[in-house]
Amino acid sequence: MHTYNLTYLFKGEPRDHRFELKQPGLSPHEAALHLILLHYGDGENSLVMPAADASPTEILQQARSLEITRVEVHPGE
């Protein structure tokens, strides 16, 4: 497992979250997708999720529209 520490703004407020994932790298758009799932992933909000074939740019745009911004990925130890 790989640990990733994310820092970001959610609705203008600084936040951080730690993910442990199997994948050996985490790009900003992948991190944004994990944060969308974290904040909006319940069944009632499935319409806010990006399409399965969304490009990295589209995922980041969707995150911005949901007020998830300034996503930074910091590899953990």
N, C-alpha and C positions, 0 to 999 in steps of 0.2 A: 504494500500500500504506500501511496505517496501523499504527503501532507501539503496542502496549499492554504496559505493565509491570504484572505482577500480583504482589502480595504476599499470602501466605496461610500457614496452618499445615497441614502434612501429618503426621498422626499426632503432633500436638503440637509438631512442630519447625518453626521459621520457614523459609519457602522463598520464592523469587522466581523468576519466569520471564517471558521476553519473547516475545510473539507478534507476528508481522507478518501482518495480515489485510487482505483487500480491503474489508471492511465499515467504514463510517464511524463506528460507535459500538459499544461493547461493554458490555452490562449485566452485573451481578453473576452472574445465573443463566447467561448465555452464557459468561462466564469460567469458572464452575464446571464447565460441560459440557466446555470445552476442557481443564480440569485433570483431569477424570475420564478423558477420552480419553488424556491424557498419561500418567497413572499406571496406568490399567487397560484401555487400548484394544486390547490384543492379543486374538487370537481366543479364547483360553482363558477370558478374563474377560468375554465379551460379555454374560453374564447380569447383570452389575452395572450395565450401562448403563441410563439412564432410557428409558422408552418414547418412541417418536418423537413422540407427542402429549402428552408430559408438560408440565404447567404449570410456570411459573417456580418456584413454591413446591415442587413435587415434585422438580424438578432440584436445588434447594438442599438439600432434605431428603435426597436420595440422596447428595449430596456429603458432608453431615454424617455419614451412616451409614458412609461410606468414609473418614472422618477427614480430610476436606478442609474446613477451616473458615476463618473470618475472611478471606474472599476480598475483596480490594480491587483496583480497577482504576485505574491511573494512566496517562493518555495519554502516549505517548512523544514524542520530538522527531523 
